[in-house]
Amino acid sequence: MTRFWALARAQWLGFIRDKQNWFWIMAFPLMFLVLFGFLFRDAGASKNTIAEVGPVAIIDQLPAEAKAQFDKLFTVTKYTDANAAIQEVKKGDIDAAISQQGNTIVVDYSQADAVTAARVQGTLSSFVDGANLAIAGVKPTFEMKPQAVEDKSLKSIQFIAPGLLGWAVAMGATFNAAMPFVTWRTNKLLRRIRLAPMRTEELVSSRLLVSLIVAFVQMAVFLAVGVGLFGLKLTGSWWMAIPLIVCATLAFMAIGLIAGAISKTAEAASGIANVIILPMAFLSGSFIPLDQAPGWMQTVAKVLPLGQLNQGMLDVMVRGQGPSAALVPMGVLLGFALVFGLIAARLFRWED
């Protein structure tokens, strides 16, 4: 135990004295949190832009309540020249051009963006149907009452912070294992440690302790910035993020040990770690919500360790779920840690 604590203390002091560690593992991912936090601080439902060509009764004669709802969904620019409005639609500057020919509402749209075109047509169609019912004097049989299942105060930071924190933890654990071991091996420090004598278990476990401390510091800083600067609200069993991060640190440190074992230089280890972590971050929803991603991407995220970490933290920190929501991601992460750890143990070398 004396050797373990001495080695852990030496590694921690080496970490905190290296300014590059603080930048890449702490400041770099934190910059993304601040950037995305400010970008999406006031983000709401996006409005479509439409051109009103000449007088259009369905827009100009809407009742006050319907007009208020219409203005929440559309930004209207008036045009007198139909060709000019259609050219703006073709260029993509305006989503659709609306004109009225007798009792027919004509909607000109571009097929270049099928999603936007369908959204504009569907929304305008509902206003046309409402106007027809009002003119006919028919009382609707059915009424729709939409309501969000989340708290009304839910902000974008609720979804941004867990994903970026997961990426930061994964990157920190991977680089904290890959870089030191290959550097120590190339400069013969590992050989000196082995002659101390020092067992492999003591060396790796002391590095794990340093990685866990770094991960908890990352979590504390991210939550402090999210709560203090952007109004992040921790819900449900948010404290279950702590054991989740422990399991993730084990898994990603094992990945880092493999990268360090197969690399001959620190630069190669850094490149391999980046090739693993950065694509995984995009595929696991660290930068974009997975509910807006293609189906194949959502499937891939479920088999990636970072995808499991992000999903677990979203469930317990944002969606208000109980401790059981973190159990499956923790089990999967521990499985990854076991498999990658066994591979790393076979590949581990004290010297080149």
KOLNU-183218 format. One record per residue (C-alpha): x, y, z. Coordinates in steps of 0.2 Angstrom, whole numbers, plus 5000, padded with zeros to 4 digits. Layout:
BEGIN
XYZ
...
***
This chain:
BEGIN
500050005000
501450125003
502150094986
500450114979
500050284987
501850344983
501650304965
499850374964
500450544973
501850554960
500750524945
499450654952
500850784954
501450744937
499750774930
499350934938
501051014934
500750974915
499751124908
499351034892
498350904903
497251044910
496951114893
496550954883
495650864897
494751004906
494751174896
494551104879
492851004882
492351144894
492451274879
491151164870
489951174884
490151364886
489951384867
488451264865
487751334881
487751514874
487251464856
485651364862
485251464878
483751544870
483451414857
481651374855
480551304841
481151364824
480051474814
479751454795
479951604783
478551624770
478251754757
476451824756
476151874738
474752004737
473251994749
472951814757
471351814767
471851664777
473351764784
472651944784
470951894792
471451774805
470651804822
471751874836
472051704844
472451614828
473551754822
474551744838
474851554835
475251594817
476551714821
477451594833
477651474818
477951584803
478951744799
477951824785
478751944771
477552034760
477852024741
476952104726
477952014713
477551824712
479151784702
480251874714
479551774729
479751614719
481551654716
481851674734
481051504737
482151424724
483751504732
483251434749
483051604757
481151584760
480351414764
478751444754
477751574744
475851594747
474651674736
472751664734
471851634718
469951654721
469651534735
471151424732
472751454742
474251414732
475851364741
477451364731
478851264739
480551194735
480851004734
482651034739
482151024758
480750894759
480650904778
480351094778
479151084764
478150954772
478151044789
477551204780
476151124770
475551024785
475451174796
474651284783
473451154779
472851154797
472451334797
471551314780
470451174788
470151284803
469551424792
468451314782
467651254798
467351424805
466551484788
465451334788
464951364806
465251174810
465851144828
467351024828
466950844835
468750814841
469950934850
471750914852
472650964868
474550954866
475650954881
477450924884
477950784896
479450874902
479551024914
479051184905
480751264911
481751124902
483151204893
484351144879
485751144892
484950994900
485350884885
486950974880
487850954897
487750764899
488350724882
489850844883
490250784900
490250604894
491450644880
492550744892
492650594904
492950474889
494350574882
495150604899
495250424904
495850364887
497250494886
497650474904
498150294901
498750304883
500050444884
500950414900
501250234898
501950254880
503050404886
503650304901
504050154891
505050254878
506050354891
506450194900
505450254916
504450094916
505949984917
506550084932
504850064940
504849874937
506649864945
505949954961
505149824961
503349874957
501949754951
500949794936
499349794946
500049934957
500550034943
498850024933
497850044949
498750204954
498450274937
496650224938
496550324954
497250474946
496050454931
494550444943
495050604952
495150694936
493450624930
492650684947
493450854944
492750864927
491050824933
491150954947
491751084935
490451044921
488951044933
489551204942
489651294925
488051214919
487051254935
487851424938
487951494921
486651414911
485251354923
485551174922
484351074933
484750914940
483250794941
482950614947
484350514953
485650624946
486950564959
486950394949
488050484937
489450454949
489550264948
489150284929
490750394927
491750264938
491250124926
491550234911
493250274917
493750094919
493150054901
493950204893
495550184903
495650004896
495450074879
496850194882
498050054889
497749964872
498150124862
499750144873
500349964872
500249964853
501050134850
502950164849
502750354852
501650474861
501150554845
500550384838
499650354855
498750524854
498250484836
497550314840
496550384855
495850524844
495350404830
494350304843
493550444854
493150584842
492050474829
491350384844
490750554852
489850604836
489050424834
488550424853
487650584853
488950694863
488750834851
486950804843
485450734851
485150554845
483250574843
483750694828
484950564821
484650434808
484050264814
485650174810
486650304821
485450264835
485750084834
487650104833
487650214849
486850074859
488349964856
489650094859
490350124877
490150314875
488350294869
487950194885
488750324896
487750464887
486150374888
486350324906
486750504911
485350574901
484050454910
484650494927
485150684926
483850744913
482350624911
482050604930
482250424930
482750314946
484350224950
483850074940
484050174924
485950174926
486149984930
486149924912
487350054905
488450024920
488449834917
488849864898
490249984903
490949854915
490849724902
491849834890
493149864904
493349684907
493549634889
494749784885
495649764901
496049584897
496649634880
497749774887
498449654900
499049534886
499849684876
500649774891
502549794889
503749864902
504949914888
505049904869
***
